[in-house]
């Protein structure tokens, strides 16, 4: 087992921390802290056409509009959605193709979407749903050496089996 995995395992057992990785390369990340469903992170001006999972978990639900739900090992729910450039436009399989299935276990490197038509996509949004009984706090990571952009701190660990 390498040093990073041991460090991550130890920090999970002692502090109950989960790292959230950037799902796509982009020029800007905009955060909205107080919304109706939770905290939003908008990845604007995408530099890549491949969207990967931001954390380890299970695909809970796939929606038809290039949106999916992931439940992490600590039971945190994330929604990931690819937003169209035009307001009344709905992305199709030709524009954005989902690469995972319901119930599939994913890690932070698993490809979720491939964007075939980048001009038709304005941004990618990650929603961290409000779950105060599980999630203690969300901390933005400034040192971006491993493409980690958030740390999730749990009240207590709850394994997702």
Protein Blocks (a to p, Z undefined) as FASTA:
>chain_A
ZZklmmmmmmmmmnopaddddfbdcfbdcddfbdfklccdddehifbfbdcdfbdcddfb
dcfkopacdddfkopacddddddfbfklccdfkloccfbdehiacdfkbcfbdcfblmlp
fbdcddddddfklmmbdcddfblfnopabdcddfbdcddZZ
